[in-house]
Amino acid sequence: RDLHSFPTRRSSDFNVRMSFPHLAEPQRKVSPETGKERVSYSADFIMAPDHPGFKQFMAKVNEMALAKWKEHAGTVMGIINGDRKLRCYGDGSQKVNSKTFQIYDGYAGMVFVTAGRDQPPQIIQPDGTPVDPTNTMAYQALTRTMYGGCRVNVALKPWLQENKHGRGVRCDLVAVQFAGDDKAFGEGAVDASGMFGAVAAAPAAPWFLGGAPAGMPLPPFMQQ
């Protein structure tokens, strides 16, 4: 019941697009404080501000905050909403390239949720069944079809942080399903096929195995 699914539809108002995917290979970062490596399978999920799934997501976050922080929930959520580093969601205008100072492709006018985990998420096949987690080749085959800009169905699980690092709202990435092609973000894949001619013996074809509660503060970008 704590999972939140964002289905993809053909209407331009209900697209869920994936950005910065780290599914086939995790993102690896070394903590400057501890020297330990942190592994994360993660991605951003972009949608319109009025997407019903995003509204449900925020309602669940506020419900959890009220249960955890009780009478202090409004104050705590006000602090979290005011600091981008303390939350897993945000306005697309906050995703700016540090070199060009331009908003990243696909984020303008949208909102996003960042989700990740230290283990590979479930990958759902087109027929709705999950990939066998022990079938590495099938997992890799499907995750490598998921590029920045494609459409996906995704299941997320928000959770509240309260530890020595402070309070915040984070999100686990539970499952992802490729749902359709769209314009790739950035330059996309380069087609170099025109640079090559035929060879004497054509190689074999590739193969793969396996088929807000009332009174709760809103983030600044949701306030009218």
Secondary structure, 3 states (H helix, E strand, C coil): CCCEEECCCCCHHHCCEEEEEEEEEEEEEECCCCCCEEEEEEEEEEECCCCHHHHHHHHHHHHHHHHHHHHHHHHHHHHHHCCHHHECEEEHHHCECCCCCCECCCCCCCEEEEEEECCCCEEECCCCCECCCCCHHHHHHHHCCCCCCCEEEEEEEEEEEEECCEEEEEEEEEEEEEEECCCCCCCCCCCCHHHCCCCCCCCCCCCCCCCCCCCCCCCHHHCC
